[in-house]
Amino acid sequence: MSTTASMRPASVAFYLGSVLVLTIGAFCCFGLRLSAQTSGFQTNQRQSTTDLKSDDLLPSRIPVRIVESYSENGDRTLDKRSVEIRGADGGFEPYQDIEKETLKADASTVRTATRTFARDVNGRKSLVQVTEEEKHILSGGDSNVVRVTYNPDVNGRIQPVQREIVSTKKVGDDLEETDTTVMLTNINGGLAPAFKTHETRKRATNDTVETEETTWLPDVNGEWQVSEIRNDVTTQDAQGRKIEESISQPDADGKLSQISRTVSQESESTSEEKYKRLEAYSIDVPGTTRDGRLHLVQRKISHERSISISERATEEKVEQINPGDPNAGLRVSVVADGAMVSGPSGEQCTLTIRVRDPNGSFGIVSVDTTKSDRIPTIQIQQTPSEQPK
């Protein structure tokens, strides 16, 4: 069972599998947080259902249904995500449940507990992971976060397997620093530092934000060594937003050298049309050996537009290197088409992903449908109790 994404240092790999992680969530609304007021507290709710199926290239992929819900009551919120898979009888069966509960204990403390449940061979619901987080907001905008992940042992007792400590400090009006230490289980069964990061986030002139994150790993002697440096520069102007990211890692001689670079540009027209273009460069080119230079290995172009008042459409094309002919340049390898239709009862989103097969033809590998229920606003008026006769 995987824990947080920060368990390992960031690395860059451009391959088809990562491209297929195209989520419909970025395009669909997953419902609106509508409120119901009842004498002193407010309850917000939303619910959505996503059906994932495929044909053509992956006819054997098991259909999946994802049901998500959100509720809020005062200082407590609850997010639920249930995954169901098609069973032998053709119906959907529970597979995984994730519950995330957040409590605002006071003005400066937020506690979050995430519980993941799976089904055993008998279909019984069992706890497989718990993550507890406590965040403290300090004076001046500083914050401290402690996040601990537990997994059950062979006897079913939960044991800590990861501890993450995050400390953020505002050094000045335009500078913020964040230190993170991640501890994992060692051979003795305890928790020991596995890697740490230091991030600086600086706001410069012309709405530019510069971020640098350095990651260290311990060597065989337990000494910290730089493993990776990531630099991001985000620029916002009247035309849109531009993000440049570069990653450097030590080479065989221990000298830092750039291994990847990505450049993305986003813009939005007055007609609410959105455009995004991303180009990725890497020293790793499929089908070739490294020559020490950066090469364009991927391009992704997205376009989102309104068809009518209640309908929006999005198109996305991914161009990649063909490993069989790496010198031929980029070619379209993935095409995604999405549509969102809203109505009085909610929203429905559909995302169809097509991939080029070895023969050069495009086949559907995924058709994802999300239905988001619009929960009506309910107002309850409390009437005074009747006077005794």
Order of alpha helices (4+ residues) and beta strands (2+ residues): alpha-beta-beta-beta-beta-beta-beta-beta-beta-beta-beta-beta-beta-beta-beta-beta-beta-beta-beta-beta-beta-beta-beta
